[in-house]
Amino acid sequence: MNIGAFVETSPIILASGSPRRKELLQSTGVSFQIIASCVTEPAPTPDESPAGYALRMARLKAASVAATHPGNFILSADTIVAVDGAILGKPRDTDDARRMLEMLSGRDHVVATGCVLTDLRGVIVWDEAFTSRVTFTPLSAEMIAAYAATGEPLDKAGGYAIQGLGAFMIARIEGSYTNVVGLPVAEVLRALLSVRAVTPRPAL
């Protein structure tokens, strides 16, 4: 049952231009509008964990939108991919995508999403990072080159889309699948309910 069909929703802004996050939140039935933040993302600090960096970016995005749109709940998220502690951003080009996929081939890596929710005054009422572990199947040079050439990796952290053609590379996932896509839906819904950004009501 889709809980979104049975909720009343306060003004909610998703501070992200990601079409994946938009689709995931839409799937719940919760009403929201999109206002992408325009913050410049700083580089991670030398001692910053992948989850810590993702959460810091989500806080920056939430603060940016909350400052100009008071009277709304602001939901922001930032997802990063890391292997052996090295954070992989979005590939610069096809060659960079191939490099990332070579690093991930046949190995485990971490996908961390930092999530932040601010209240109607712009105060953070929930911030948490969620981590999933993904295992890639071994990839041949030909498979990597063919996938990189599709263009799908170019706007994806780590150079792949688990919800797209890139699914063929996934051998195993430990943790939330939607977290890997870009938004841990179950945890986000619980947070919205806890601060009464959404309120269940009986079906008519």
Sequence and secondary structure as in RCSB ss.txt:
>XXXX:A:sequence
MNIGAFVETSPIILASGSPRRKELLQSTGVSFQIIASCVTEPAPTPDESPAGYALRMARLKAASVAATHPGNFIL
SADTIVAVDGAILGKPRDTDDARRMLEMLSGRDHVVATGCVLTDLRGVIVWDEAFTSRVTFTPLSAEMIAAYAAT
GEPLDKAGGYAIQGLGAFMIARIEGSYTNVVGLPVAEVLRALLSVRAVTPRPAL
>XXXX:A:secstr
  GGGGEEE  EEE    HHHHHHHHTTT   EE           TT  HHHHHHHHHHHHHHHHHHHSTTSEEE
EEEEEEEETTEEE   SSHHHHHHHHHHHTTSEEEEEEEEEEE TTS EEEEEEEEEEEEE    HHHHHHHHHT
SGGGGSGGG  TTTGGGGGEEEEES HHHHHT  HHHHHHHHHHTTSEEE    
